[in-house]
Amino acid sequence: MASALDVLITDDLVERFAVDGVVPVRGVFDPAWIDVLRTGLERHLAAPTERARTWDRDAHGRTMFWDAMAWHGVPEYEQFVRDSPAAAVAARMLGSSRIHYFFDAVFVRSAGSQFQTPWHQDEPYWSVEGSQTCTVWMPLVPVAAEHALAFVPGSHLGTTVFDQYDFGSLNPDDKHDVDRSDFSAIAEADIPDISADPERFGVVSWDLEPGDAVVFNSRILHGGSGCLPEGRDLRVFTSKWLGDDVRIRFRDVGMDPDFSGIMRDHGLADGDRPGTDLLPEIALG
């Protein structure tokens, strides 16, 4: 008898993920998990990590807040990481026999924020390397397709090293020790102007409700979320997952967020498999 997850994550959906690098998954997280994450987010916002920063603050006081790897200090996040369906969803999509948790990141836009996410790929910024990496992107409020994260299907299969966006430049508060991401020394091409001609690039996004998720390969080009209407905010919890082929990679340029220091403190070295209580293997049941 098929499990509830097998019904939601069909073979066709897994095949589509392999080809497109991104799929929406409807209703995979029940309302109790959304309540857990909403509670955790309130706890998190009251006590952000040292990595937290505001990416945007406009003349009307509307903001875009970001923070990452908070789960060790937010019990609701840890409960979600260890006990929710997210690990099983990631492993199924990646075709991985084992799954390790990498980190969480939250994106909180205040109502009416006009800040849009720059187009980029995730994995080139990360202190790991592998094709079996993914993000589970979960809105905690309803979001229309035109305001949700958008993707270029199939772009995860390319080999071009793009000159990735410098997220360290998003720092209106001039916070010290903000990670910088300079890819210019290794870049082969600029990221194309996807927003100027989204039809040419086949850009996709979806209307989403709390409980839905978008799962995407971390090498896919994505961006564009934001430009909210008045009275609508956007609260997103993301979890990042590592599959069988992933190894620790301390890059010469561009790590953002740069977790290399804390990873070394936990005994992880370049070329290692993920592990320790920092990047734990999550049981798949």
ZARO-553216 format. One record per atom (N, C-alpha, C, O): residue in one letter; x, y, z. Coordinates in steps of 0.001 Angstrom, whole numbers, plus 500000, padded with zeros to 6 digits. Example, Ala and Ser with C-alpha at 12.3 -4.5 7.8 and 13.67 -1.06 7.14 Angstrom:
A513190494310507800;A512300495500507800;A513200496700507800;A514236496681508465;S512850497750507080;S513670498940507140;S512900500030507870;S513409501138508039;
//
This chain:
M500850498797500000;M500000500000500000;M500879501243500000;M501811501342500798;A500590502194499111;A501399503406498999;A501225504284500234;A500129504407500780;S502337504895500662;S502271505834501774;S501716507165501281;S501636507414500078;A501330508024502242;A500819509350501880;A501863510138501096;A501522510877500173;L503145509979501466;L504206510695500760;L504362510179499335;L504602510963498417;D504226508859499141;D504315508291497801;D503199508817496903;D503394508988495699;V502039509069497484;V500922509607496716;V501232511027496253;V500897511409495132;L501873511806497122;L502200513192496796;L503430513302495911;L503458514113494985;I504455512488496189;I505710512534495441;I505735511337494496;I506330510305494806;T505095511479493357;T504971510396492398;T506268510229491602;T507135511103491607;D506377509090490920;D507535508880490050;D507607509947488966;D508694510402488608;D506448510346488444;D506428511385487405;D506975512702487939;D507695513415487240;L506626513021489193;L507108514265489784;L508624514212489993;L509322515201489764;V509122513068490423;V510569512910490604;V511292513039489264;V512353513659489188;E510722512455488207;E511320512573486878;E511299514017486399;E512254514482485777;R510234514715486682;R510148516130486301;R511181516957487056;R511773517880486497;F511396516627488317;F512414517329489102;F513795517132488484;F514578518078488398;A514093515914488055;A515394515643487451;A515610516466486194;A516719516937485943;V514560516645485401;V514671517369484136;V514637518881484353;V515477519605483819;D513663519360485138;D513467520802485315;D514292521388486451;D514647522567486429;G514598520548487456;G515316521053488625;G514434521740489638;G514934522273490628;V513112521740489413;V512191522398490340;V510794521827490130;V510369521599488998;V510083521598491239;V508683521166491186;V507940521734492400;V508527521881493472;P506645522056492234;P505803522362493394;P505229521068493959;P504897520146493214;V505117521012495261;V504507519863495928;V503358520403496783;V503568521230497670;R502152519929496506;R500964520492497138;R500592519735498405;R500516518507498409;G500357520491499492;G499806519925500705;G500672518900501403;G500161518038502118;V501981518982501205;V502865517970501805;V503061518189503301;V503405517256504026;F502840519429503769;F502997519734505196;F501641520112505776;F501011521073505336;D501201519343506769;D499875519601507321;D499894520857508186;D500970521338508542;P498707521407508534;P498649522672509262;P499435522682510568;P499915523738510983;A499578521539511221;A500325521498512479;A501784521882512250;A502374522576513078;W502375521440511136;W503769521806510847;W503897523290510521;W504899523914510871;I502911523853509867;I502951525296509589;I502874526076510893;I503568527080511058;D502025525618511830;D501948526278513139;D503281526176513882;D503708527136514523;V503938525016513798;V505248524857514440;V506234525874513885;V506937526539514645;L506289525998512564;L507245526927511956;L506881528382512232;L507775529206512422;R505606528717512257;R505214530091512578;R505629530444514003;R506116531545514260;T505433529510514922;T505861529738516306;T507376529894516367;T507889530790517037;G508085529020515668;G509536529110515645;G510025530404515039;G510994530987515526;L509377530865513986;L509796532117513346;L509635533295514297;L510495534176514334;E508555533329515063;E508387534422516034;E509503534380517076;E510044535422517449;R509851533177517549;R510953533043518502;R512267533520517850;R513062534228518469;H512464533120516610;H513678533465515869;H513799534978515669;H514863535554515899;L512707535620515240;L512754537060514995;L513037537844516268;L513629538922516219;A512615537302517407;A512879537976518683;A514336537853519112;A514814538648519921;A515045536858518573;A516450536636518948;A517208536092517739;A517544534908517707;P517483536939516744;P518179536466515536;P519608536026515848;P520153536349516903;T520208535282514910;T521607534899515059;T522502536069514675;T522033537107514208;E523815535875514886;E524778536911514502;E524880537051512984;E525474538011512493;R524315536117512245;R524348536188510777;R523219537024510203;R523254537365509021;A522218537364511005;A521030538046510504;A521379539413509928;A522264540118510414;R520650539753508880;R520770541120508392;R519525541503507606;R518768540653507138;T519345542783507481;T518286543334506646;T518856543533505251;T519879544196505082;W518197542961504257;W518650543108502875;W518118544384502238;W518707544898501287;D517008544895502759;D516421546089502151;D515614546841503200;D514941546239504037;R515694548170503141;R514847549044503953;R514541550267503097;R515442551033502755;D513275550444502756;D512943551543501846;D512498552785502613;D512471552794503844;A512153553820501876;A511804555112502489;A510532555027503316;A510276555895504151;H509730553988503092;H508488553815503854;H508678552893505058;H507715552577505757;G509907552465505298;G510188551590506427;G509907550130506167;G509963549322507094;R509605549765504926;R509371548362504590;R510710547642504471;R511677548179503930;T510745546424504984;T512032545726505096;T511977544324504500;T510916543743504270;M513183543816504264;M513391542417503892;M514437541865504839;M515591542291504805;F514047540920505685;F514927540336506706;F515350538945506273;F514568538181505706;W516626538635506558;W517178537308506248;W518020536822507426;W518701537611508081;D517968535530507684;D518858534915508661;D518999533442508295;D518171532887507573;A520073532811508810;A520367531433508403;A520996530654509540;A521582531221510461;M520859529329509452;M521391528368510415;M521013528750511845;M521872528913512711;A519724528886512066;A519212529224513399;A518660528016514130;A518252528132515286;W518636526851513477;W517844525739514003;W518347525210515335;W517557524672516110;H519652525346515631;H520162524865516917;H519599525660518094;H519564525166519221;G519158526893517828;G518625527728518896;G517125527905518867;G516566528609519708;V516468527278517915;V515008527401517782;V514418525994517818;V514467525282516815;P513861525582518954;P513419524178519086;P512367523773518063;P512316522614517649;E511522524724517650;E510508524384516652;E511162524043515310;E510709523135514613;Y512212524759514950;Y512922524422513715;Y513551523031513812;Y513481522246512867;E514164522733514957;E514790521423515106;E513747520319515033;E513988519270514436;Q512588520553515640;Q511511519570515554;Q511121519341514101;Q510915518204513677;F511021520416513347;F510671520300511941;F511739519521511170;F511414518621510396;V512997519863511378;V514100519203510669;V514096517700510925;V514259516910509995;R513912517310512168;R514064515897512537;R512801515073512308;R512890513873512050;D511632515696512398;D510407514901512443;D509419515161511306;D508508514359511104;S509568516239510570;S508619516536509493;S508919515690508260;S509934514994508236;P508068515731507237;P508340514985506002;P509453515588505138;P509785515014504100;A510039516726505531;A510960517446504643;A512151516588504228;A512522516582503055;A512755515865505166;A513924515047504834;A513564513969503820;A514316513721502877;A512421513332504013;A511989512280503094;A511665512847501716;A511967512222500700;V511053514026501679;V510774514688500403;V512076514962499662;V512190514675498470;A513059515519500371;A514342515845499745;A515038514589499228;A515528514572498098;A515085513550500037;A515753512308499630;A515074511698498411;A515743511219497496;R513757511717498401;R513014511151497264;R513301511936495988;R513544511340494938;M513277513247496065;M513527514063494887;M514951513877494367;M515169513802493157;L515907513803495270;L517310513708494891;L517721512292494504;L518809512094493962;G516868511304494774;G517239509919494535;G518381509487495427;G519259508732495011;S518364509971496659;S519473509745497580;S519088508713498634;S517972508728499154;S520022507820498943;S519752506806499954;S519887507354501364;S519322506808502311;R520645508444501496;R520841509105502791;R520655510601502598;R520873511132501510;I520251511268503664;I520041512720503565;I520601513395504808;I520348512970505935;H521359514447504581;H521896515253505675;H521263516632505628;H521005517177504555;Y521016517187506809;Y520518518553506887;Y521684519511506786;Y522720519301507417;F521526520566505993;F522564521571505829;F522244522798506687;F522884523014507716;F521267523594506275;F520902524745507111;F519529525256506707;F519004524917505647;D518964526075507575;D517718526774507325;D518025528218506962;D519063528757507347;A517131528831506230;A517186530267505988;A515767530791505945;A514873530144505399;V515560531969506524;V514238532587506509;V514313533902505754;V515326534601505771;F513200534216505086;F513078535440504296;F511754536085504703;F510684535525504464;V511833537256505313;V510634537904505846;V510529539304505242;V511314540196505565;R509547539479504363;R509275540786503759;R508072541398504454;R507044540742504619;S508198542654504862;S507050543329505450;S506042543676504361;S506372543673503175;A504811543973504772;A503718544195503827;A504080545300502830;A504546546375503209;G503852545008501555;G504093545995500512;G505537546143500081;G505842546998499249;S506437545334500623;S507854545431500245;S508004545267498732;S507361544414498121;Q508865546103498139;Q509103546049496697;Q510440545404496357;Q510846545392495195;F511123544869497358;F512429544244497109;F512244542911496392;F511452542073496823;Q512974542718495300;Q512942541463494558;Q514264540724494712;Q515330541339494709;T514192539409494846;T515392538579494974;T516192538607493671;T515636538303492615;P517480538961493710;P518293538921492494;P518425537488491976;P518410536538492758;W518552537339490666;W518717536020490062;W520088535457490407;W521096536161490348;H520112534173490771;H521352533546491218;H521148532034491281;H520041531536491074;Q522227531313491568;Q522192529906491952;Q522658529816493399;Q523388530691493862;D522249528769494125;D522637528636495531;D523954527890495729;D524845528364496433;E524067526727495106;E525190525843495428;E526562526475495231;E527470526167496003;P526767527357494223;P528091527979494092;P528504528829495303;P529694529076495500;Y527538529278496116;Y527857530042497324;Y528189529142498517;Y528786529594499495;W527808527897498433;W527819527046499618;W529185526400499850;W529977526237498922;S529438526042501083;S530689525372501459;S530552523857501332;S531145523100502100;V529757523429500348;V529642522026499953;V529575521996498432;V529345523022497792;E529777520817497860;E529711520676496410;E529077519339496072;E529397518314496674;G528170519362495098;G527523518135494647;G526268518450493872;G525710519540493999;S525820517504493069;S524601517701492282;S523349517372493092;S522253517812492747;Q523512516591494179;Q522361516172494976;Q522173517105496176;Q522285516698497332;T521890518349495863;T521555519339496882;T520226519969496511;T519937520168495331;C519420520280497507;C518139520917497200;C517670521767498353;C518138521653499486;T516720522629498016;T516034523473498985;T514552523148498965;T513968522940497902;V513945523105500147;V512494523022500283;V512021524404500714;V512254524822501848;W511356525109499807;W510939526514499968;W509471526535500376;W508605526120499606;M509188527020501592;M507848526925502161;M507323528299502567;M507864528905503492;P506293528805501908;P505661530031502383;P504781529727503592;P504062528728503618;L504850530592504576;L504013530431505763;L502760531286505692;L501948531300506617;V502615532000504582;V501413532772504248;V501110532502502775;V502002532096502031;P499863532721502341;P499579532522500910;P500413533485500056;P500671534618500462;V500827533031498885;V501596533880497973;V501168533580496537;V501050532420496141;A500937534640495770;A500588534490494363;A501841534249493532;A502940534635493930;A501674533612492377;A502817533248491538;A503678534445491200;A504903534334491168;E503053535604490942;E503841536777490530;E504697537348491651;E505572538177491401;H504452536909492897;H505249537381494034;H506127536285494623;H506946536543495505;A505953535059494132;A506705533919494661;A508051533795493951;A508300534461492946;L508910532935494487;L510199532677493863;L509968532054492485;L509086531215492304;A510793532492491506;A510665532022490131;A511950531307489705;A513010531503490301;F511838530477488664;F512924529573488299;F513065529473486784;F512108529677486037;V514295529152486348;V514564528840484946;V514716527322484839;V515779526793485164;P513679526610484391;P513750525141484352;P514930524650483516;P515219525179482442;G515601523628484033;G516711523011483322;G518047523689483519;G519074523144483115;S518064524857484126;S519329525592484260;S520273524942485266;S521450525298485323;H519777523994486060;H520660523277486998;H521597522320486282;H522562521836486873;L521322522044485013;L522123521088484259;L523307521745483549;L524165521050483003;G523359523065483553;G524445523764482880;G525755523688483636;G525787523340484817;T526837524017482942;T528172523953483555;T528853525315483615;T529964525421484135;T528211526363483092;T528816527698483104;T528974528200484523;T528056528084485335;V530149528765484826;V530375529420486112;V529963530879485957;V530650531655485294;F528848531247486565;F528340532608486441;F528978533525487484;F529387533087488559;D529048534799487138;D529472535816488092;D528283536101489009;D527448536954488710;Q528216535384490121;Q527039535419490981;Q526867536784491666;Q527821537539491850;Y525624537062492029;Y525284538323492672;Y525977538440494025;Y526085537454494752;D526444539631494365;D527076539885495657;D526004540254496684;D525633541420496814;F525514539254497408;F524487539511498410;F525022540344499580;F524245540946500322;G526345540377499743;G526921541241500775;G526664542714500538;G526765543523501460;S526327543073499281;S526034544478498978;S524666544898499493;S524362546090499553;L523838543923499865;L522508544223500410;L522642544426501909;L522419543502502692;N523000545617502297;N523359545876503695;N523090547340504037;N524028548086504316;P521809547766504020;P521508549182504252;P521885549675505639;P522030550879505850;D522045548755506589;D522416549154507947;D523916549177508164;D524379549447509272;D524699548890507089;D526169548875507191;D526635547979508336;D527519548347509109;K526033546812508428;K526409545863509466;K527816545338509213;K528171545034508074;H528614545229510264;H529971544737510127;H529974543228509875;H529031542521510232;D531050542755509256;D531303541324509058;D530226540642508223;D529918539470508439;V529658541369507278;V528707540768506358;V529481539990505300;V530445540499504729;D529054538750505041;D529737537919504050;D529739538613502692;D528765539266502316;R530839538467501962;R530954538996500617;R531091537837499645;R531600536776500003;S530636538041498419;S530648536946497448;S531222537448496121;S530472537862495237;D532540537414495984;D533220537896494792;D533586536719493890;D534550536001494155;F532807536528492824;F533039535436491882;F533831535879490656;F534091535069489766;S534220537162490597;S534776537695489359;S536032536948488911;S536302536855487714;A536800536415489864;A538060535754489505;A537838534448488759;A538727533995488037;I536669533833488918;I536434532517488295;I535269532535487315;I534998531528486660;A534573533671487206;A533362533730486391;A533677533593484906;A534652534152484404;E532824532834484216;E532918532660482767;E531894533513482021;E532062533799480836;A530833533916482721;A529773534702482077;A528945535394483148;A528899534957484297;D528296536477482754;D527327537127483619;D526014536349483588;D525674535732482579;I525286536383484689;I523931535828484674;I523094536679483718;I523096537904483836;P522385536066482780;P521604536852481813;P520499537642482501;P520131537353483640;D519974538643481795;D518901539482482329;D517584538735482152;D516836538978481205;I517321537837483064;I516158536958482958;I514860537743483091;I513884537444482403;S514835538739483964;S513610539509484194;S513191540305482965;S512012540620482802;A514148540632482100;A513830541422480915;A513054540618479880;A512331541198479070;D513189539303479891;D512517538459478895;D512219537086479497;D512792536085479065;P511331537031480487;P511079535758481178;P510547534668480256;P510819533490480487;E509798535027479219;E509270534002478315;E510400533296477578;E510346532083477375;R511416534041477181;R512558533435476488;R513205532355477336;R513643531332476809;F513268532571478647;F513935531631479540;F512975530598480123;F513396529726480883;G511705530684479780;G510728529713480265;G510478529806481756;G510215528789482398;V510554531007482327;V510459531188483776;V509125530658484307;V508065530876483721;V509219529951485443;V508019529390486078;V507949529812487546;V508970529998488210;S506727529954488026;S506441530138489456;S504999529708489670;S504267529468488710;W504590529610490943;W503277529040491227;W502596529793492370;W503253530320493267;D501251529829492314;D500468530220493482;D500658529147494547;D500596527953494255;L500889529581495779;L501171528629496847;L500392528998498105;L500174530171498406;E499982527959498827;E499331528113500127;E500229527520501206;E501068526671500905;P500070527949502462;P500794527271503544;P500503525772503514;P499348525354503432;G501557524976503582;G501447523531503422;G501998523055502102;G502425521907501974;D501991523957501093;D502662523671499829;D504153523957499976;D504580524638500908;A504929523431499048;A506358523710499005;A506823523666497559;A506218523010496712;V507908524375497297;V508626524228496034;V509969523600496378;V510704524112497222;V510282522497495725;V511573521830495918;V512423522141494688;V511988521928493556;F513640522647494917;F514477522978493765;F515926522586493993;F516469522700495092;N516533522115492897;N517954521804492903;N518733523089493135;N518388524138492590;S519775523007493937;S520462524225494369;S521344524841493297;S521942525894493516;R521432524186492119;R522166524771491001;R521252525482490004;R521737526019489008;I519940525498490251;I519025526128489313;I519062527644489475;I519192528150490590;L518946528373488356;L518822529831488412;L517436530180488945;L516421529685488454;H517414531037489955;H516141531435490552;H516240532849491090;H517335533359491325;G515093533478491284;G515047534856491792;G513668535425491565;G512710534697491304;G513580536746491669;G512367537445491282;G511264537545492312;G510296538272492090;S511370536836493442;S510267536921494410;S510226538308495029;S511264538937495236;G509019538782495324;G508896540090495957;G507885540977495246;G506951540488494612;C508085542313495360;C507142543300494818;C505730542993495288;C504837542708494490;L505548543058496602;L504281542673497207;L503255543792497109;L503616544969497140;P501980543436496992;P500936544471497049;P500797545002498469;P501222544364499432;E500199546174498580;E499961546751499903;E499108545787500738;E498145545193500254;G499495545661501989;G498735544825502913;G499102543357502881;G498553542572503654;R500026542958501996;R500443541561501948;R501926541455502280;R502759542140501687;D502245540570503253;D503639540315503575;D504028538954502994;D503208538270502381;L505283538577503194;L505734537269502737;L506707536710503761;L507739537312504055;R506358535544504299;R507188534865505290;R507506533473504754;R506608532670504501;V508792533205504588;V509220531956503957;V510251531276504837;V511208531904505291;F510048529983505076;F511043529140505743;F511605528196504695;F510855527539503973;T512924528130504614;T513562527189503695;T514485526261504468;T515128526655505441;S514531525014504003;S515466524035504554;S516318523497503415;S515814523249502320;K517619523316503674;K518588522911502649;K519079521501502976;K519366521188504131;W519173520643501937;W519415519217502140;W520526518718501242;W520708519212500130;L521283517715501738;L522474517203501061;L522336515701500870;L522052514966501815;G522543515251499625;G522402513844499296;G523722513115499179;G524752513577499671;D523678511954498513;D524789510998498535;D526090511527497949;D527163511172498436;D526029512375496909;D527273512752496224;D527912514019496773;D528894514506496213;V527376514556497850;V527851515857498348;V529073515692499241;V529152514777500062;R530021516605499057;R531227516661499877;R531443518086500366;R530983519045499746;I532146518210501481;I532511519534501978;I533460520180500969;I534383519533500476;R533230521449500666;R534094522179499746;R534273523602500261;R533343524407500206;F535455523910500756;F535755525268501171;F536312526009499966;F537446525770499550;R535519526899499415;R535831527557498153;R536787528730498369;R536828529337499439;D537553529025497321;D538484530153497391;D537752531481497330;D538230532478497872;V536595531508496675;V535822532744496554;V534353532429496768;V533902531305496549;G533621533435497197;G532182533434497058;G531330532764498106;G530109532786497955;M531868532163499168;M530996531487500127;M530134532513500868;M530659533431501498;D528821532354500788;D527884533278501418;D526535532562501561;D525856532337500559;P526139532204502780;P526851532439504046;P528081531534504165;P528076530379503739;D529121532097504754;D530388531370504900;D530353530588506209;D530552531145507289;F530096529284506089;F530033528409507254;F531350527665507485;F531414526776508334;S532402528020506738;S533637527233506810;S534231527228508217;S534747526204508663;G534164528359508920;G534727528420510268;G534034527476511229;G534687526699511925;I532713527540511268;I531972526683512199;I532076525218511768;I532055524322512611;M532188524974510466;M532343523592510006;M533694523031510442;M533775521879510869;R534743523822510340;R536062523374510811;R536042523150512325;R536656522211512831;D535331524024513036;D535230523864514493;D534581522530514866;D534842521991515941;H533747522005513987;H533088520714514223;H533872519548513623;H533373518424513567;G535099519815513176;G535958518746512701;G535762518366511250;G536268517332510814;L535034519180510482;L534797518890509077;L535899519517508229;L536279520667508447;A536409518760507264;A537498519214506406;A537074519126504949;A536136518407504606;D537772519863504100;D537506519851502672;D537563518412502141;D538527517689502394;G536543518013501417;G536477516659500867;G535709515669501718;G535393514578501245;D535396516015502969;D534644515120503846;D533193514988503387;D532664515865502704;R532560513882503772;R531116513794503713;R530534514653504835;R531164514822505879;P529322515200504621;P528661515913505715;P528499514993506927;P528402513774506791;G528471515602508105;G528288514829509318;G528407515700510541;G528389516927510436;T528531515083511705;T528558515710513026;T527179516271513346;T526260516179512532;D527039516848514530;D525745517404514895;D525456518712514169;D524347519235514273;L526434519254513432;L526210520458512646;L525440520142511362;L524508520859510997;L525835519072510684;L525196518653509434;L524740517198509592;L525294516303508955;P523739516962510434;P523407515591510821;P522687514824509725;P521968515400508908;E522895513505509725;E522064512645508899;E520700512510509574;E520618512275510780;I519649512659508804;I518293512578509321;I517684511238508908;I517687510869507734;A517169510532509893;A516580509221509629;A515372509355508721;A514559510264508886;L515258508448507763;L514178508497506780;L513026507572507138;L512046507494506397;G513126506876508251;G512025506054508730;G511946504696508057;G511060503902508371;
//
